[in-house]
Amino acid sequence: MDLVTLIAFICYLTVVVIIAIVAYRITKNLSDFVLGGRQLGGPVAALSAGASDMSAWLLLGLPGAIFTFGLNQIWLPIGLTIGAFLSWRLIAKPLRIFSEIANDSLTLPAFLDNRFFDRTGLIRVMLALATLIFFAFYTASGLVGGAMLLQRFDISYEQALILGSVIIVAYTFVGGFLAVSWTDFFQGTLMFLCLLIVPFIACNEFGGWDKTIELIAHHGPHRLEPLHEFNGMLFVNLMAWGLGYFGQPHILVRFMAVRTTKDITVARRICLSWMSLSLLGAVLTGFVGIAYFYEKDIDPESIFIVFSQTLFSPWISGILFAAILSSIMCAIDSQMLASSSALTEDLYHRLFRKKASQKELVWVGRIGIIVIALIAMALASSQQSSVIKLVAFAWAGLGASFGPSVIGALFWRRMTKRGAVLGILLGALSVLIWKLNSQASGLFSLYEIIPGFFLGTIGVIVGSLTDKAPPQEVLDQFDNAWHLIKKS
């Protein structure tokens, strides 16, 4: 590894540390630590939501999938874009207003708890456990990507895994939600620029787009066909990724943290523009990689890393390495914070220490981040781990556990606590069962988010309709929230 590349990389990390320190100085209570005091502006909320969503999957997983299988994988980013649009359009404003009306809820589990006046704490505990289980795999995917990158500094996988974990834990531990959101804004901008630059430069290495296409057509013509080996199962499985947006706590919490509902429209436009162009850049990176690396034996998920080293000067290479780490950090910090919030607010505060001080809760949250990181490191310890497979499982589990209940809680007046509990249980269990049988054929070939979301929705409907009508206080809160939503 060139010394200049290392210096550029360290300069980037210095900026991140400064952001975390500034955030630390204005983090006074649990609301600041887990939700930024509901003071995110539109642009910060937009790039923070987008960057925390994409993660290592954007720069490593998606280019690797395109490189391996070709353009028949484009249905996945198309499904994601549609899902993100519907989530911003349908969920953002109601959730921002309703979560504040529902006893100023700081997390999604807290919102569903307060939405149904669940004095038993059952909803909150179930969702907190789902958060901790599935986010452990999500966080592990990012640590795998970070280790792949840091190995380029001539250290072992195990050393790279530890170093990457320490870097990410440090600034999330210190700065909380504000550090995460501000660094996501900075890192999201860097990721965006790099994803547009890398495939453009790589393509020019061949003398232009036509030459690139010619090389791909010669060495792997099937990879040029969006409908290669196309069938209904492939289409449904890839498009179904979009369902996950309705149940990702680390993304939906950005909706809850937006300063005002007027910022949501601006945030939606910025986020979707950023997301569409970034996904296009990731697809092109994998696509051009087919021509560039067709005779080389490389890990498909390391294409962006190898491009960064082979195409650019040491200074630029260091910046590109920083962009890769950015994509990883953007997701892991949000996932760790969401897990820490579930552990602190939804388990510790709700069940064990209802009178805990704000300072105590903030420190419990910070300790929780360390515990979560250690679990994720254990899951990521194998060098055979795949970024995209870990992400796929976690994305499905969170989407199916949270999605149906969040949609029902926001839009269905008749929904009850029993419906929420049954929806959460069926959604989470069906994803786990499908994953355990993923090697089987037939229905088990479906991406696990599909049966999970479907059965979770059935659970919400059946559970609510077989339960007695919601109490008046629940109905009054729903009506009050929707009066403000329609008025805004």
C-alpha positions in Angstrom: 0.0 0.0 0.0 1.4 3.4 -1.1 2.2 5.8 1.8 0.4 8.6 0.0 -2.8 6.5 -0.2 -2.5 5.8 3.5 -2.1 9.6 4.3 -5.2 10.4 2.2 -7.2 7.7 4.0 -6.1 9.0 7.4 -7.1 12.6 6.5 -10.6 11.3 5.8 -10.8 9.6 9.1 -9.7 12.8 10.8 -12.7 14.6 9.4 -15.0 11.9 10.7 -13.5 12.2 14.2 -13.9 16.0 14.2 -17.6 15.5 13.3 -18.1 13.0 16.1 -16.5 15.3 18.7 -18.7 18.3 17.7 -21.8 16.0 17.9 -20.7 14.8 21.3 -20.6 18.3 22.7 -24.3 18.9 21.8 -25.6 15.4 22.8 -27.3 16.1 26.1 -30.0 13.5 26.5 -31.4 10.2 25.1 -33.5 12.0 22.5 -30.4 13.7 21.1 -28.4 10.4 21.2 -31.0 8.3 19.3 -33.0 10.8 17.3 -31.0 14.1 17.1 -33.7 16.0 18.9 -35.9 15.8 15.8 -33.8 18.5 14.2 -32.6 17.0 10.9 -32.9 19.3 7.9 -34.1 18.0 4.5 -30.7 17.5 2.8 -29.1 15.8 5.8 -32.1 13.6 6.4 -32.1 12.7 2.7 -28.5 11.6 2.3 -28.4 10.1 5.8 -31.4 7.9 4.9 -29.9 7.0 1.5 -26.4 6.4 2.7 -27.4 4.4 5.8 -29.6 2.3 3.5 -27.0 1.4 0.8 -24.0 0.3 2.9 -21.2 -1.9 1.7 -23.8 -3.5 -0.6 -23.7 -0.5 -2.9 -20.0 -0.4 -3.6 -19.2 -4.1 -3.1 -22.3 -6.4 -3.3 -24.2 -4.9 -6.2 -21.1 -4.5 -8.5 -20.2 -8.1 -7.6 -23.7 -9.4 -8.6 -23.6 -7.5 -11.9 -20.1 -8.8 -12.6 -21.1 -12.4 -11.8 -24.5 -12.6 -13.5 -24.8 -9.6 -15.8 -27.6 -7.2 -16.5 -30.4 -9.6 -15.4 -29.6 -8.3 -11.9 -30.8 -4.8 -12.7 -34.3 -5.7 -11.5 -32.9 -5.5 -8.0 -32.0 -1.8 -8.0 -35.2 -1.1 -9.9 -37.2 -2.8 -7.1 -35.3 -0.9 -4.5 -35.9 2.5 -6.1 -39.6 1.8 -6.4 -39.7 0.7 -2.7 -37.8 3.7 -1.6 -40.1 6.1 -3.5 -43.2 4.5 -2.0 -41.8 4.6 1.5 -40.9 8.3 1.3 -44.2 9.1 -0.4 -46.5 7.1 1.9 -44.8 6.6 5.2 -42.5 9.6 5.9 -45.0 12.3 6.8 -47.5 10.1 8.8 -44.7 8.5 10.8 -43.0 11.9 11.6 -46.3 13.3 13.0 -47.7 10.1 14.5 -44.5 9.2 16.3 -44.5 12.6 18.1 -48.2 12.4 18.9 -47.7 8.9 20.4 -45.9 10.1 23.5 -42.9 11.5 21.5 -41.7 8.0 20.6 -37.9 7.8 19.9 -37.8 4.4 18.2 -40.1 2.3 16.0 -40.7 -0.2 18.8 -41.6 2.6 21.1 -44.0 4.1 18.5 -45.9 0.8 18.1 -45.9 0.4 21.9 -47.4 3.8 22.4 -49.7 3.5 19.3 -51.6 0.7 21.0 -51.0 1.8 24.7 -49.4 -1.5 25.3 -48.8 -1.4 29.0 -47.3 -5.0 29.0 -44.4 -4.0 26.9 -44.8 -7.1 24.7 -44.7 -5.3 21.4 -41.6 -3.3 22.3 -39.8 -6.3 23.6 -40.6 -8.4 20.5 -39.5 -5.7 18.1 -36.4 -5.0 20.1 -35.4 -8.7 19.9 -36.0 -8.7 16.2 -33.9 -5.6 15.8 -31.0 -7.1 17.8 -31.1 -10.5 15.9 -31.4 -9.2 12.3 -29.2 -6.1 12.8 -26.4 -8.4 14.1 -26.3 -10.0 10.6 -26.6 -6.6 8.9 -23.8 -5.1 10.9 -21.7 -8.3 10.2 -22.1 -7.7 6.4 -20.5 -4.2 6.8 -17.7 -5.5 8.9 -16.9 -8.1 6.2 -16.8 -5.3 3.6 -14.6 -3.2 5.9 -12.2 -6.1 6.4 -12.0 -6.7 2.7 -11.0 -3.1 2.2 -8.5 -2.8 5.1 -6.7 -6.0 4.0 -5.3 -3.8 1.2 -3.1 -2.2 3.9 -1.2 -5.5 4.0 -2.8 -6.8 7.2 -4.6 -10.1 7.9 -8.4 -10.5 7.6 -8.7 -10.8 11.4 -6.6 -7.6 12.0 -8.6 -5.8 9.4 -11.9 -6.9 11.0 -10.8 -5.6 14.4 -9.4 -2.3 13.0 -12.6 -1.6 11.0 -14.8 -2.4 14.0 -12.8 0.0 16.3 -13.0 2.9 13.8 -16.8 2.6 13.4 -17.6 1.9 17.0 -15.5 4.9 18.2 -17.4 7.7 16.5 -20.9 6.1 16.9 -20.1 5.6 20.6 -19.1 9.2 21.0 -21.5 11.2 18.9 -24.7 9.2 18.7 -27.4 10.0 16.1 -26.1 13.5 15.2 -22.6 12.1 14.4 -24.1 9.3 12.4 -26.4 11.7 10.4 -23.8 14.3 9.7 -21.1 11.8 8.7 -23.7 10.1 6.5 -24.3 13.4 4.7 -20.6 13.9 4.2 -19.9 10.2 3.3 -23.0 10.0 1.0 -21.7 12.9 -1.0 -18.3 11.2 -1.4 -19.9 7.8 -2.3 -22.1 9.5 -5.0 -19.1 11.3 -6.7 -16.9 8.2 -6.6 -19.6 5.9 -8.1 -20.0 8.2 -11.0 -16.3 8.7 -11.6 -15.0 5.1 -11.4 -17.0 3.5 -14.2 -16.5 6.5 -16.4 -12.7 6.4 -16.0 -12.6 2.6 -16.4 -14.7 2.8 -19.5 -12.3 5.3 -21.0 -9.4 2.9 -20.5 -10.9 0.8 -23.3 -11.3 3.7 -25.7 -15.0 4.3 -24.9 -18.4 2.7 -24.4 -18.5 0.9 -27.7 -15.2 -0.9 -27.1 -16.4 -1.9 -23.6 -19.5 -3.4 -25.0 -17.5 -5.2 -27.7 -15.3 -6.8 -25.1 -18.2 -8.0 -22.9 -20.0 -9.3 -26.0 -16.9 -11.3 -26.9 -16.2 -12.8 -23.5 -19.7 -13.1 -21.9 -22.5 -12.1 -24.3 -25.2 -13.4 -22.0 -24.2 -10.7 -19.4 -25.6 -8.0 -21.8 -29.1 -9.4 -21.6 -31.4 -8.1 -18.9 -33.7 -11.1 -19.6 -31.0 -13.8 -19.6 -32.3 -16.9 -17.7 -35.2 -14.7 -16.9 -38.2 -16.2 -15.1 -41.0 -15.2 -12.8 -39.2 -16.4 -9.7 -36.1 -14.3 -10.5 -38.1 -11.2 -11.3 -40.2 -11.5 -8.1 -37.2 -12.2 -5.9 -35.3 -9.2 -7.1 -38.2 -6.7 -7.2 -39.3 -7.9 -3.7 -36.2 -6.1 -2.2 -38.4 -3.0 -2.4 -40.7 -4.3 0.3 -37.9 -4.0 2.8 -38.1 -0.2 2.9 -41.4 -0.3 4.9 -39.7 -2.0 7.8 -36.0 -0.8 8.1 -35.7 0.9 11.5 -32.4 2.7 10.6 -34.1 4.3 7.6 -37.6 5.0 9.0 -36.0 6.7 12.0 -34.8 9.4 9.7 -38.4 10.2 8.9 -39.1 10.5 12.6 -36.1 12.8 13.0 -36.9 15.3 10.3 -37.3 18.9 11.6 -40.7 19.6 10.0 -43.0 17.9 7.5 -42.1 20.6 5.0 -38.5 19.2 4.9 -39.8 15.8 3.8 -40.6 16.8 0.2 -37.1 18.2 -0.3 -35.5 15.2 1.4 -37.5 12.8 -0.7 -36.4 14.4 -4.0 -32.7 14.6 -2.9 -32.7 11.0 -1.6 -34.3 9.5 -4.6 -32.0 11.4 -7.0 -28.9 10.4 -5.1 -30.1 6.8 -4.8 -31.0 6.4 -8.5 -27.7 7.8 -9.8 -25.6 5.9 -7.1 -27.3 2.6 -8.1 -26.6 3.4 -11.7 -23.0 4.0 -10.9 -22.8 0.7 -9.0 -24.3 -1.2 -11.9 -21.9 0.4 -14.4 -19.0 -0.4 -12.1 -19.8 -4.1 -12.1 -20.7 -4.0 -15.8 -17.4 -2.3 -16.9 -15.6 -4.7 -14.6 -16.7 -7.6 -16.8 -14.6 -6.2 -19.6 -11.7 -5.2 -17.4 -11.3 -8.3 -15.3 -12.6 -11.1 -17.6 -9.3 -12.9 -17.6 -8.4 -12.3 -13.9 -9.3 -14.3 -10.9 -10.7 -11.8 -8.4 -13.4 -11.7 -5.8 -16.4 -10.2 -7.6 -17.2 -8.1 -4.5 -13.8 -6.5 -4.6 -14.2 -4.9 -8.1 -14.5 -1.3 -6.8 -11.5 -1.8 -4.5 -9.3 -3.2 -7.3 -10.5 -0.4 -9.7 -9.5 2.2 -7.0 -6.0 0.7 -6.9 -5.3 0.2 -10.6 -6.9 3.2 -12.2 -5.9 6.2 -10.0 -3.0 8.0 -8.5 -2.2 7.2 -4.8 -4.0 10.4 -3.6 -7.2 9.6 -5.5 -6.9 5.9 -4.5 -6.8 7.0 -0.9 -10.0 9.0 -1.4 -11.7 6.2 -3.1 -10.8 3.8 -0.3 -12.3 6.4 2.0 -15.5 6.3 -0.1 -15.7 2.5 0.3 -15.2 2.8 4.0 -17.9 5.5 3.9 -20.4 3.2 2.4 -19.7 0.7 5.1 -19.7 3.2 8.0 -22.9 4.8 6.8 -24.9 1.6 7.3 -23.1 0.1 10.3 -23.2 3.2 12.4 -27.0 3.5 11.8 -27.5 -0.2 12.5 -25.5 -0.1 15.7 -27.4 3.0 16.8 -30.7 1.4 16.1 -29.7 -1.8 17.9 -28.4 0.3 20.8 -31.6 2.2 20.9 -33.6 -1.0 21.1 -31.4 -2.3 23.9 -31.5 0.9 25.8 -35.0 2.4 25.3 -37.0 -0.6 24.5 -35.5 -3.2 26.9 -33.4 -1.6 29.6 -35.5 1.6 30.2 -38.9 0.0 29.6 -38.4 -3.2 31.6 -35.6 -2.7 34.1 -34.9 1.0 34.9 -37.9 3.2 34.2 -36.5 5.9 36.4 -33.0 5.9 34.9 -31.5 9.3 34.3 -30.8 10.6 30.8 -27.1 10.4 31.4 -27.4 6.8 32.5 -29.4 5.9 29.4 -26.9 7.5 27.1 -24.1 5.5 28.6 -26.1 2.3 28.5 -26.6 3.0 24.8 -22.9 3.5 24.3 -22.0 0.3 26.1 -24.7 -1.5 24.0 -22.9 -0.4 20.8 -19.7 -2.2 22.0 -21.7 -5.4 22.8 -23.4 -5.3 19.4 -20.1 -4.8 17.6 -18.6 -7.8 19.3 -21.5 -10.1 18.3 -21.3 -8.8 14.7 -17.5 -9.4 14.6 -18.1 -13.0 15.7 -20.6 -13.4 12.8 -18.2 -11.8 10.3 -15.1 -13.8 11.5 -15.2 -16.2 8.5 -13.4 -14.9 5.3 -16.0 -16.9 3.3 -18.8 -14.6 4.4 -20.7 -12.8 1.6 -21.7 -9.2 1.9 -24.8 -9.5 -0.2 -26.1 -12.8 1.4 -25.8 -11.3 4.9 -27.6 -8.1 3.8 -30.3 -10.1 2.0 -31.2 -12.0 5.2 -31.1 -9.0 7.5 -33.1 -6.9 5.1 -35.8 -9.5 4.8 -36.0 -10.1 8.6 -36.4 -6.4 9.4 -38.7 -5.7 6.6 -41.1 -8.5 7.5 -40.9 -8.0 11.2 -41.6 -4.2 11.1 -43.2 -3.5 7.8 -46.7 -4.9 8.0 -47.2 -3.6 11.6 -45.9 -0.1 10.8 -48.2 0.2 7.7 -51.2 -1.0 9.7 -50.4 1.2 12.7 -50.3 4.3 10.5 -53.2 3.7 8.2 -55.7 1.2 9.8 -57.9 2.6 12.6 -59.2 -0.8 13.5 -55.8 -2.4 14.1 -55.2 -3.7 17.6 -52.3 -4.8 19.8 -53.1 -8.4 19.1 -52.8 -7.7 15.3 -49.4 -6.0 15.9 -48.0 -8.9 18.0 -49.2 -11.6 15.5 -47.9 -9.6 12.6 -44.4 -9.2 14.1 -44.3 -12.9 15.2 -45.4 -14.4 11.8 -43.2 -12.0 9.8 -40.0 -12.8 11.8 -40.6 -16.5 12.1 -41.4 -17.0 8.5 -38.2 -15.3 7.4 -36.2 -17.5 9.7 -38.0 -20.7 8.5 -37.5 -19.8 4.9 -33.8 -19.1 5.4 -33.3 -22.4 7.1 -34.8 -24.2 4.1 -33.2 -21.9 1.5 -31.5 -24.9 -0.2 -34.9 -26.5 -0.9 -36.8 -26.0 -4.1 -40.3 -24.9 -4.9 -41.8 -22.2 -2.6 -38.6 -22.1 -0.6 -36.9 -20.7 -3.6 -38.7 -17.4 -2.9 -36.7 -14.6 -1.4 -37.7 -14.9 2.3 -39.0 -11.3 2.5 -42.0 -12.3 0.3 -43.5 -15.0 2.6 -42.4 -13.0 5.6 -44.2 -9.8 4.5 -47.3 -11.7 3.3 -47.7 -13.7 6.5 -46.9 -10.7 8.6 -49.7 -8.8 6.9 -52.1 -11.7 7.4 -51.2 -11.8 11.0 -52.0 -8.1 11.4 -55.4 -8.5 9.7 -56.5 -11.7 11.4 -55.1 -10.7 14.8 -57.0 -7.4 14.7 -60.3 -8.7 13.4 -60.4 -11.5 16.0 -59.6 -9.1 18.8 -62.1 -6.7 20.4 -62.3 -3.2 19.0 -59.6 -0.8 20.1 -60.2 1.2 23.3 -61.4 4.8 22.9 -58.0 6.3 23.9 -56.4 4.4 21.0 -59.0 5.7 18.6 -58.8 9.2 19.8 -55.0 9.2 19.4 -55.3 7.9 15.8 -57.9 10.5 14.9 -55.8 13.3 16.4 -52.7 12.2 14.5 -54.6 12.0 11.2 -56.2 15.4 11.8 -52.7 16.9 12.0 -51.4 14.7 9.1 -54.1 16.0 6.7 -53.7 19.5 8.0 -49.9 19.6 7.4 
